[in-house]
């Protein structure tokens, strides 16, 4: 009763066991290789509450930001220090550094059309200042779409998207 079917099933069982063994061996090797790296990769992503991401704060992906940039549907707000902004920033971005007051915020954004999405970005991994400024902007102008581009500057440069250098243009040049 064994016949050819039993032989095939036996070979399939052996292949499945070998496949599982190879998979487990690969996992063990990957864990040890990761541990040996100078900058290890996290095995599991931390939950959102540990990442400091506010679920009520909309985040934009680099692909979405690029699309909005290309179709001129967004204005970019750089929250990095003025000297970092002057060294390089997303083309057309406005610099609103951390020490800016509410009056400066209103002046910097006064000439922007209301239908533009504001994309706030910084240079650090958590973009804490970007999230903080986007909350401030959201409280000031509830009608406007405001998004945060996490790791904004780093991602923009890594994707070789348009950048420029130089300080914020004078207020008169912005309006013109």
Backbone as JSON Lines, residues from 0, in Angstrom:
{"i":0,"aa":"X","n":[0.82,-1.19,0.0],"ca":[0.0,0.0,0.0],"c":[0.86,1.25,0.0]}
{"i":1,"aa":"X","n":[2.16,1.09,0.29],"ca":[3.05,2.24,0.32],"c":[3.12,2.92,-1.03]}
{"i":2,"aa":"X","n":[3.47,2.19,-2.06],"ca":[3.51,2.65,-3.43],"c":[4.26,3.96,-3.63]}
{"i":3,"aa":"X","n":[4.1,4.52,-4.83],"ca":[4.8,5.75,-5.19],"c":[4.34,6.98,-4.39]}
{"i":4,"aa":"X","n":[3.08,7.01,-3.95],"ca":[2.58,8.16,-3.2],"c":[3.28,8.29,-1.87]}
{"i":5,"aa":"X","n":[3.49,7.2,-1.19],"ca":[4.18,7.23,0.1],"c":[5.6,7.74,-0.07]}
{"i":6,"aa":"X","n":[6.26,7.36,-1.16],"ca":[7.62,7.82,-1.41],"c":[7.67,9.32,-1.65]}
{"i":7,"aa":"X","n":[6.7,9.83,-2.37],"ca":[6.64,11.27,-2.66],"c":[6.36,12.04,-1.37]}
{"i":8,"aa":"X","n":[5.39,11.56,-0.57],"ca":[5.06,12.23,0.69],"c":[6.26,12.22,1.63]}
{"i":9,"aa":"X","n":[7.0,11.13,1.64],"ca":[8.19,11.04,2.48],"c":[9.24,12.07,2.07]}
{"i":10,"aa":"X","n":[9.42,12.22,0.76],"ca":[10.39,13.21,0.27],"c":[9.93,14.64,0.57]}
{"i":11,"aa":"X","n":[8.63,14.88,0.47],"ca":[8.1,16.21,0.78],"c":[8.33,16.53,2.25]}
{"i":12,"aa":"X","n":[8.09,15.56,3.13],"ca":[8.33,15.79,4.56],"c":[9.8,16.13,4.82]}
{"i":13,"aa":"X","n":[10.68,15.41,4.16],"ca":[12.12,15.67,4.33],"c":[12.45,17.08,3.84]}
{"i":14,"aa":"X","n":[11.9,17.48,2.69],"ca":[12.17,18.82,2.15],"c":[11.62,19.91,3.06]}
{"i":15,"aa":"X","n":[10.43,19.68,3.63],"ca":[9.84,20.67,4.54],"c":[10.72,20.8,5.78]}
{"i":16,"aa":"X","n":[11.16,19.7,6.35],"ca":[12.05,19.75,7.53],"c":[13.34,20.47,7.2]}
{"i":17,"aa":"X","n":[13.92,20.16,6.04],"ca":[15.16,20.82,5.64],"c":[14.92,22.33,5.42]}
{"i":18,"aa":"X","n":[13.8,22.68,4.83],"ca":[13.48,24.08,4.61],"c":[13.34,24.83,5.92]}
{"i":19,"aa":"X","n":[12.63,24.23,6.87],"ca":[12.48,24.85,8.19],"c":[13.83,24.97,8.87]}
{"i":20,"aa":"X","n":[14.65,23.95,8.76],"ca":[15.99,24.0,9.35],"c":[16.84,25.11,8.75]}
{"i":21,"aa":"X","n":[16.8,25.24,7.43],"ca":[17.56,26.29,6.75],"c":[17.06,27.68,7.18]}
{"i":22,"aa":"X","n":[15.73,27.84,7.27],"ca":[15.15,29.11,7.69],"c":[15.59,29.46,9.11]}
{"i":23,"aa":"X","n":[15.51,28.52,10.03],"ca":[15.92,28.78,11.41],"c":[17.41,29.1,11.5]}
{"i":24,"aa":"X","n":[18.23,28.39,10.74],"ca":[19.66,28.66,10.73],"c":[19.93,30.07,10.19]}
{"i":25,"aa":"X","n":[19.21,30.47,9.14],"ca":[19.37,31.82,8.59],"c":[18.98,32.88,9.61]}
{"i":26,"aa":"X","n":[17.91,32.63,10.38],"ca":[17.5,33.58,11.42],"c":[18.57,33.72,12.49]}
{"i":27,"aa":"X","n":[19.13,32.62,12.92],"ca":[20.18,32.66,13.95],"c":[21.4,33.42,13.43]}
{"i":28,"aa":"X","n":[21.81,33.14,12.2],"ca":[22.97,33.82,11.61],"c":[22.68,35.32,11.5]}
{"i":29,"aa":"X","n":[21.45,35.69,11.08],"ca":[21.1,37.1,10.94],"c":[21.14,37.82,12.29]}
{"i":30,"aa":"X","n":[20.65,37.2,13.34],"ca":[20.66,37.82,14.66],"c":[22.09,38.05,15.13]}
{"i":31,"aa":"X","n":[22.95,37.05,14.96],"ca":[24.34,37.2,15.37],"c":[25.09,38.22,14.51]}
{"i":32,"aa":"X","n":[24.81,38.25,13.22],"ca":[25.45,39.23,12.34],"c":[25.02,40.64,12.72]}
{"i":33,"aa":"X","n":[23.76,40.8,13.07],"ca":[23.26,42.12,13.5],"c":[23.93,42.54,14.8]}
{"i":34,"aa":"X","n":[24.09,41.6,15.71],"ca":[24.72,41.91,17.01],"c":[26.18,42.31,16.83]}
{"i":35,"aa":"X","n":[26.82,41.81,15.79],"ca":[28.23,42.11,15.55],"c":[28.43,43.47,14.88]}
{"i":36,"aa":"X","n":[27.37,44.05,14.32],"ca":[27.47,45.35,13.65],"c":[27.73,46.46,14.66]}
{"i":37,"aa":"X","n":[28.47,47.51,14.26],"ca":[28.68,48.64,15.16],"c":[27.37,49.36,15.49]}
{"i":38,"aa":"X","n":[26.5,49.51,14.51],"ca":[25.18,50.13,14.73],"c":[24.12,49.09,14.44]}
{"i":39,"aa":"X","n":[23.67,48.39,15.47],"ca":[22.72,47.3,15.27],"c":[21.35,47.83,14.85]}
{"i":40,"aa":"X","n":[20.65,47.01,14.12],"ca":[19.29,47.33,13.7],"c":[18.33,46.78,14.74]}
{"i":41,"aa":"X","n":[17.24,47.5,15.03],"ca":[16.28,46.98,16.01],"c":[15.59,45.74,15.44]}
{"i":42,"aa":"X","n":[15.39,44.74,16.28],"ca":[14.73,43.52,15.82],"c":[13.24,43.75,15.63]}
{"i":43,"aa":"X","n":[12.66,44.61,16.45],"ca":[11.24,44.93,16.35],"c":[11.09,46.45,16.44]}
{"i":44,"aa":"X","n":[10.17,47.0,15.68],"ca":[9.91,48.44,15.75],"c":[9.23,48.75,17.08]}
{"i":45,"aa":"X","n":[9.67,49.8,17.77],"ca":[9.01,50.15,19.02],"c":[7.59,50.63,18.74]}
{"i":46,"aa":"X","n":[6.68,50.48,19.71],"ca":[5.32,50.96,19.49],"c":[5.31,52.47,19.29]}
{"i":47,"aa":"X","n":[4.25,52.99,18.68],"ca":[4.17,54.41,18.37],"c":[4.36,55.3,19.58]}
{"i":48,"aa":"X","n":[3.84,54.89,20.74],"ca":[3.97,55.75,21.92],"c":[5.42,55.87,22.36]}
{"i":49,"aa":"X","n":[6.27,54.88,22.03],"ca":[7.68,54.97,22.39],"c":[8.47,55.73,21.34]}
{"i":50,"aa":"X","n":[7.94,55.84,20.14],"ca":[8.63,56.58,19.08],"c":[8.38,58.07,19.21]}
{"i":51,"aa":"X","n":[7.44,58.45,20.02],"ca":[7.13,59.87,20.18],"c":[6.26,60.41,19.07]}
{"i":52,"aa":"X","n":[5.64,59.53,18.29],"ca":[4.78,59.98,17.21],"c":[3.38,60.18,17.75]}
{"i":53,"aa":"X","n":[2.84,61.33,17.52],"ca":[1.49,61.66,17.94],"c":[0.54,61.2,16.83]}
{"i":54,"aa":"X","n":[-0.33,60.25,17.16],"ca":[-1.24,59.69,16.16],"c":[-2.16,60.76,15.56]}
{"i":55,"aa":"X","n":[-2.43,61.85,16.3],"ca":[-3.3,62.9,15.78],"c":[-2.53,63.83,14.83]}
{"i":56,"aa":"X","n":[-1.25,63.67,14.76],"ca":[-0.38,64.52,13.94],"c":[-0.08,63.8,12.63]}
{"i":57,"aa":"X","n":[-0.69,64.23,11.53],"ca":[-0.47,63.55,10.26],"c":[0.98,63.64,9.79]}
{"i":58,"aa":"X","n":[1.5,62.52,9.41],"ca":[2.87,62.42,8.9],"c":[2.77,62.17,7.4]}
{"i":59,"aa":"X","n":[3.69,62.74,6.66],"ca":[3.71,62.56,5.21],"c":[4.94,61.72,4.86]}
{"i":60,"aa":"X","n":[4.8,60.83,3.9],"ca":[5.93,60.02,3.46],"c":[6.78,60.84,2.49]}
{"i":61,"aa":"X","n":[7.97,60.38,2.24],"ca":[8.85,61.09,1.31],"c":[8.25,61.08,-0.1]}
{"i":62,"aa":"X","n":[7.58,59.98,-0.47],"ca":[6.95,59.92,-1.8],"c":[5.81,60.93,-1.92]}
{"i":63,"aa":"X","n":[4.99,61.03,-0.87],"ca":[3.89,62.0,-0.88],"c":[4.45,63.43,-0.92]}
{"i":64,"aa":"X","n":[5.49,63.69,-0.12],"ca":[6.09,65.02,-0.09],"c":[6.67,65.38,-1.46]}
{"i":65,"aa":"X","n":[7.32,64.44,-2.09],"ca":[7.89,64.69,-3.42],"c":[6.78,65.02,-4.42]}
{"i":66,"aa":"X","n":[5.7,64.26,-4.38],"ca":[4.58,64.49,-5.28],"c":[3.98,65.89,-5.06]}
{"i":67,"aa":"X","n":[3.76,66.25,-3.8],"ca":[3.22,67.58,-3.5],"c":[4.17,68.68,-3.95]}
{"i":68,"aa":"X","n":[5.48,68.44,-3.8],"ca":[6.49,69.4,-4.23],"c":[6.43,69.59,-5.76]}
{"i":69,"aa":"X","n":[6.41,68.47,-6.48],"ca":[6.42,68.53,-7.94],"c":[5.18,69.21,-8.51]}
{"i":70,"aa":"X","n":[4.03,68.99,-7.87],"ca":[2.78,69.6,-8.34],"c":[2.52,70.97,-7.71]}
{"i":71,"aa":"X","n":[3.51,71.46,-6.96],"ca":[3.41,72.78,-6.31],"c":[2.17,72.9,-5.43]}
{"i":72,"aa":"X","n":[1.91,71.83,-4.68],"ca":[0.75,71.79,-3.79],"c":[1.15,71.91,-2.33]}
{"i":73,"aa":"X","n":[2.45,72.18,-2.08],"ca":[2.93,72.25,-0.7],"c":[3.96,73.35,-0.54]}
{"i":74,"aa":"X","n":[4.02,73.86,0.69],"ca":[5.09,74.78,1.1],"c":[5.85,74.07,2.2]}
{"i":75,"aa":"X","n":[7.16,74.1,2.12],"ca":[7.99,73.39,3.09],"c":[8.52,74.37,4.14]}
{"i":76,"aa":"X","n":[8.46,73.93,5.39],"ca":[8.93,74.72,6.52],"c":[10.09,73.97,7.16]}
{"i":77,"aa":"X","n":[11.26,74.58,7.14],"ca":[12.48,74.0,7.71],"c":[12.65,74.53,9.13]}
{"i":78,"aa":"X","n":[12.68,73.62,10.11],"ca":[12.77,74.05,11.51],"c":[14.19,73.97,12.05]}
{"i":79,"aa":"X","n":[15.14,73.68,11.19],"ca":[16.53,73.58,11.64],"c":[17.11,74.97,11.92]}
{"i":80,"aa":"X","n":[18.25,75.0,12.53],"ca":[18.94,76.26,12.85],"c":[19.23,77.02,11.55]}
{"i":81,"aa":"X","n":[19.23,78.36,11.6],"ca":[19.46,79.16,10.39],"c":[20.75,78.81,9.65]}
{"i":82,"aa":"X","n":[21.81,78.48,10.38],"ca":[23.07,78.15,9.68],"c":[22.96,76.83,8.91]}
{"i":83,"aa":"X","n":[22.2,75.86,9.43],"ca":[21.98,74.61,8.7],"c":[21.1,74.86,7.48]}
{"i":84,"aa":"X","n":[20.08,75.68,7.67],"ca":[19.2,76.06,6.56],"c":[20.01,76.74,5.45]}
{"i":85,"aa":"X","n":[20.87,77.69,5.83],"ca":[21.67,78.42,4.84],"c":[22.62,77.49,4.09]}
{"i":86,"aa":"X","n":[23.1,76.45,4.77],"ca":[24.02,75.5,4.12],"c":[23.3,74.65,3.08]}
{"i":87,"aa":"X","n":[22.01,74.43,3.26],"ca":[21.24,73.65,2.29],"c":[19.86,73.36,2.83]}
{"i":88,"aa":"X","n":[18.85,73.45,1.95],"ca":[17.47,73.18,2.35],"c":[16.67,72.77,1.12]}
{"i":89,"aa":"X","n":[15.47,72.26,1.35],"ca":[14.57,71.91,0.25],"c":[14.29,73.17,-0.55]}
{"i":90,"aa":"X","n":[14.36,73.06,-1.87],"ca":[14.18,74.23,-2.72],"c":[12.85,74.91,-2.4]}
{"i":91,"aa":"X","n":[12.92,76.2,-2.1],"ca":[11.74,77.0,-1.81],"c":[11.27,76.95,-0.36]}
{"i":92,"aa":"X","n":[11.93,76.16,0.48],"ca":[11.5,76.05,1.88],"c":[11.75,77.35,2.63]}
{"i":93,"aa":"X","n":[10.94,77.56,3.65],"ca":[11.11,78.73,4.53],"c":[11.67,78.24,5.85]}
{"i":94,"aa":"X","n":[12.55,79.03,6.41],"ca":[13.17,78.66,7.68],"c":[12.43,79.3,8.84]}
{"i":95,"aa":"X","n":[11.9,78.47,9.71],"ca":[11.26,78.95,10.93],"c":[11.91,78.19,12.08]}
{"i":96,"aa":"X","n":[13.04,78.7,12.57],"ca":[13.78,77.97,13.62],"c":[13.02,77.95,14.95]}
{"i":97,"aa":"X","n":[13.52,77.13,15.85],"ca":[12.87,76.88,17.13],"c":[12.57,78.14,17.93]}
{"i":98,"aa":"X","n":[13.47,79.11,17.92],"ca":[13.28,80.3,18.75],"c":[12.3,81.32,18.16]}
{"i":99,"aa":"X","n":[11.69,81.0,17.02],"ca":[10.74,81.92,16.39],"c":[9.48,82.06,17.23]}
{"i":100,"aa":"X","n":[8.98,83.27,17.29],"ca":[7.76,83.54,18.03],"c":[6.54,83.42,17.13]}
{"i":101,"aa":"X","n":[5.37,83.56,17.74],"ca":[4.11,83.44,16.99],"c":[3.99,84.52,15.93]}
{"i":102,"aa":"X","n":[4.44,85.71,16.24],"ca":[4.37,86.82,15.27],"c":[5.21,86.51,14.03]}
{"i":103,"aa":"X","n":[6.42,85.98,14.25],"ca":[7.29,85.61,13.14],"c":[6.63,84.52,12.3]}
{"i":104,"aa":"X","n":[5.98,83.55,12.96],"ca":[5.28,82.48,12.25],"c":[4.21,83.05,11.32]}
{"i":105,"aa":"X","n":[3.4,83.94,11.87],"ca":[2.32,84.53,11.07],"c":[2.87,85.31,9.88]}
{"i":106,"aa":"X","n":[3.94,86.08,10.1],"ca":[4.54,86.87,9.02],"c":[5.14,85.95,7.95]}
{"i":107,"aa":"X","n":[5.79,84.89,8.39],"ca":[6.45,83.98,7.45],"c":[5.46,83.24,6.57]}
{"i":108,"aa":"X","n":[4.24,83.06,7.05],"ca":[3.26,82.28,6.31],"c":[2.13,83.11,5.7]}
{"i":109,"aa":"X","n":[2.16,84.42,5.94],"ca":[1.05,85.3,5.54],"c":[0.78,85.25,4.04]}
{"i":110,"aa":"X","n":[1.81,85.18,3.22],"ca":[1.62,85.25,1.78],"c":[1.39,83.9,1.11]}
{"i":111,"aa":"X","n":[1.31,82.83,1.88],"ca":[1.09,81.51,1.3],"c":[-0.4,81.26,1.09]}
{"i":112,"aa":"X","n":[-0.78,80.75,-0.07],"ca":[-2.19,80.43,-0.3],"c":[-2.67,79.38,0.7]}
{"i":113,"aa":"X","n":[-3.92,79.5,1.11],"ca":[-4.49,78.6,2.13],"c":[-4.63,77.17,1.63]}
{"i":114,"aa":"X","n":[-4.68,76.95,0.3],"ca":[-4.86,75.59,-0.2],"c":[-3.56,74.79,-0.24]}
{"i":115,"aa":"X","n":[-2.43,75.43,0.04],"ca":[-1.16,74.71,0.08],"c":[-1.06,73.91,1.37]}
{"i":116,"aa":"X","n":[-0.56,72.69,1.26],"ca":[-0.27,71.88,2.44],"c":[1.07,72.35,2.99]}
{"i":117,"aa":"X","n":[1.14,72.58,4.28],"ca":[2.42,72.93,4.9],"c":[3.1,71.64,5.34]}
{"i":118,"aa":"X","n":[4.33,71.44,4.9],"ca":[5.09,70.26,5.3],"c":[6.26,70.75,6.13]}
{"i":119,"aa":"X","n":[6.24,70.38,7.39],"ca":[7.27,70.79,8.34],"c":[8.31,69.69,8.42]}
{"i":120,"aa":"X","n":[9.59,70.08,8.32],"ca":[10.64,69.08,8.41],"c":[11.83,69.6,9.2]}
{"i":121,"aa":"X","n":[12.59,68.67,9.72],"ca":[13.83,68.97,10.42],"c":[14.9,68.02,9.92]}
{"i":122,"aa":"X","n":[15.95,67.89,10.69],"ca":[17.02,67.02,10.25],"c":[17.22,65.81,11.12]}
{"i":123,"aa":"X","n":[16.63,65.81,12.3],"ca":[16.89,64.7,13.21],"c":[15.93,63.54,12.98]}
{"i":124,"aa":"X","n":[16.24,62.45,13.64],"ca":[15.49,61.23,13.44],"c":[14.07,61.33,13.98]}
{"i":125,"aa":"X","n":[13.88,62.03,15.08],"ca":[12.55,62.09,15.69],"c":[11.74,63.27,15.2]}
{"i":126,"aa":"X","n":[12.4,64.3,14.69],"ca":[11.74,65.52,14.21],"c":[10.83,66.1,15.28]}
{"i":127,"aa":"X","n":[11.29,66.11,16.53],"ca":[10.49,66.63,17.64],"c":[10.11,68.08,17.42]}
{"i":128,"aa":"X","n":[11.05,68.91,16.95],"ca":[10.75,70.32,16.7],"c":[9.72,70.45,15.58]}
{"i":129,"aa":"X","n":[9.84,69.61,14.56],"ca":[8.88,69.65,13.46],"c":[7.47,69.35,13.94]}
{"i":130,"aa":"X","n":[7.33,68.34,14.78],"ca":[6.01,67.99,15.31],"c":[5.48,69.11,16.2]}
{"i":131,"aa":"X","n":[6.38,69.69,17.01],"ca":[5.98,70.77,17.91],"c":[5.49,71.98,17.11]}
{"i":132,"aa":"X","n":[6.24,72.35,16.07],"ca":[5.84,73.51,15.26],"c":[4.56,73.21,14.5]}
{"i":133,"aa":"X","n":[4.39,72.0,14.01],"ca":[3.16,71.7,13.27],"c":[1.94,71.78,14.19]}
{"i":134,"aa":"X","n":[2.1,71.4,15.47],"ca":[1.0,71.57,16.42],"c":[0.68,73.05,16.61]}
{"i":135,"aa":"X","n":[1.74,73.86,16.76],"ca":[1.56,75.31,16.91],"c":[0.82,75.88,15.71]}
{"i":136,"aa":"X","n":[1.25,75.49,14.52],"ca":[0.62,75.99,13.3],"c":[-0.84,75.53,13.21]}
{"i":137,"aa":"X","n":[-1.09,74.3,13.62],"ca":[-2.44,73.77,13.61],"c":[-3.36,74.55,14.52]}
{"i":138,"aa":"X","n":[-2.84,74.98,15.67],"ca":[-3.65,75.79,16.58],"c":[-3.9,77.18,16.03]}
{"i":139,"aa":"X","n":[-2.89,77.73,15.3],"ca":[-3.02,79.06,14.72],"c":[-3.98,79.09,13.53]}
{"i":140,"aa":"X","n":[-3.92,78.04,12.71],"ca":[-4.69,78.01,11.46],"c":[-5.31,76.63,11.29]}
{"i":141,"aa":"X","n":[-6.52,76.47,11.77],"ca":[-7.19,75.17,11.76],"c":[-7.65,74.76,10.36]}
{"i":142,"aa":"X","n":[-7.74,75.68,9.42],"ca":[-8.22,75.38,8.08],"c":[-7.13,74.78,7.19]}
{"i":143,"aa":"X","n":[-5.89,74.99,7.52],"ca":[-4.79,74.58,6.66],"c":[-4.36,73.14,6.94]}
{"i":144,"aa":"X","n":[-3.98,72.41,5.88],"ca":[-3.42,71.06,6.06],"c":[-1.96,71.21,6.47]}
{"i":145,"aa":"X","n":[-1.6,70.55,7.56],"ca":[-0.21,70.61,8.05],"c":[0.26,69.18,8.26]}
{"i":146,"aa":"X","n":[1.4,68.86,7.7],"ca":[1.97,67.52,7.8],"c":[3.41,67.62,8.3]}
{"i":147,"aa":"X","n":[3.92,66.51,8.83],"ca":[5.3,66.43,9.28],"c":[6.02,65.4,8.42]}
{"i":148,"aa":"X","n":[7.2,65.76,7.94],"ca":[8.05,64.83,7.2],"c":[9.15,64.41,8.15]}
{"i":149,"aa":"X","n":[8.99,63.22,8.76],"ca":[9.98,62.72,9.71],"c":[11.3,62.44,8.99]}
{"i":150,"aa":"X","n":[12.41,62.79,9.63],"ca":[13.75,62.67,9.03],"c":[13.8,63.42,7.7]}
{"i":151,"aa":"X","n":[13.06,64.51,7.62],"ca":[12.83,65.22,6.38],"c":[14.06,65.57,5.56]}
{"i":152,"aa":"X","n":[14.99,66.3,6.15],"ca":[16.17,66.73,5.39],"c":[16.99,65.53,4.95]}
{"i":153,"aa":"X","n":[17.21,64.59,5.85],"ca":[18.01,63.41,5.52],"c":[17.38,62.61,4.38]}
{"i":154,"aa":"X","n":[16.06,62.4,4.45],"ca":[15.38,61.65,3.4],"c":[15.39,62.4,2.07]}
{"i":155,"aa":"X","n":[15.19,63.71,2.12],"ca":[15.16,64.52,0.9],"c":[16.51,64.42,0.18]}
{"i":156,"aa":"X","n":[17.59,64.57,0.93],"ca":[18.93,64.5,0.35],"c":[19.22,63.08,-0.15]}
{"i":157,"aa":"X","n":[18.86,62.07,0.64],"ca":[19.12,60.67,0.25],"c":[18.39,60.31,-1.04]}
{"i":158,"aa":"X","n":[17.24,60.92,-1.28],"ca":[16.47,60.65,-2.5],"c":[16.85,61.58,-3.64]}
{"i":159,"aa":"X","n":[17.88,62.41,-3.42],"ca":[18.41,63.31,-4.44],"c":[17.33,64.22,-5.03]}
{"i":160,"aa":"X","n":[16.52,64.79,-4.15],"ca":[15.47,65.7,-4.56],"c":[16.01,67.13,-4.57]}
{"i":161,"aa":"X","n":[15.32,68.08,-5.21],"ca":[15.86,69.44,-5.38],"c":[16.13,70.17,-4.06]}
{"i":162,"aa":"X","n":[17.35,70.69,-3.98],"ca":[17.76,71.48,-2.82],"c":[18.39,72.77,-3.3]}
{"i":163,"aa":"X","n":[18.57,73.7,-2.37],"ca":[19.27,74.94,-2.66],"c":[19.94,75.39,-1.38]}
{"i":164,"aa":"X","n":[20.81,76.38,-1.49],"ca":[21.52,76.91,-0.32],"c":[21.31,78.41,-0.26]}
{"i":165,"aa":"X","n":[21.52,78.96,0.92],"ca":[21.38,80.4,1.11],"c":[20.42,80.7,2.24]}
{"i":166,"aa":"X","n":[20.5,81.91,2.77],"ca":[19.62,82.3,3.89],"c":[18.18,82.52,3.39]}
{"i":167,"aa":"X","n":[17.27,82.71,4.36],"ca":[15.89,83.06,4.03],"c":[15.89,84.32,3.19]}
{"i":168,"aa":"X","n":[15.11,84.37,2.11],"ca":[15.04,85.62,1.36],"c":[14.32,86.69,2.18]}
{"i":169,"aa":"X","n":[14.62,87.97,1.92],"ca":[13.92,89.04,2.65],"c":[12.41,88.95,2.42]}
{"i":170,"aa":"X","n":[11.63,89.49,3.33],"ca":[10.17,89.41,3.27],"c":[9.62,89.94,1.95]}
{"i":171,"aa":"X","n":[10.19,91.03,1.42],"ca":[9.69,91.6,0.17],"c":[9.92,90.64,-1.0]}
{"i":172,"aa":"X","n":[11.06,89.92,-0.98],"ca":[11.35,88.98,-2.05],"c":[10.41,87.79,-2.0]}
{"i":173,"aa":"X","n":[9.99,87.4,-0.79],"ca":[9.07,86.28,-0.65],"c":[7.72,86.59,-1.29]}
{"i":174,"aa":"X","n":[7.24,87.78,-1.03],"ca":[5.9,88.14,-1.5],"c":[5.86,88.31,-3.01]}
{"i":175,"aa":"X","n":[7.02,88.63,-3.62],"ca":[7.04,88.92,-5.06],"c":[7.16,87.76,-5.92]}
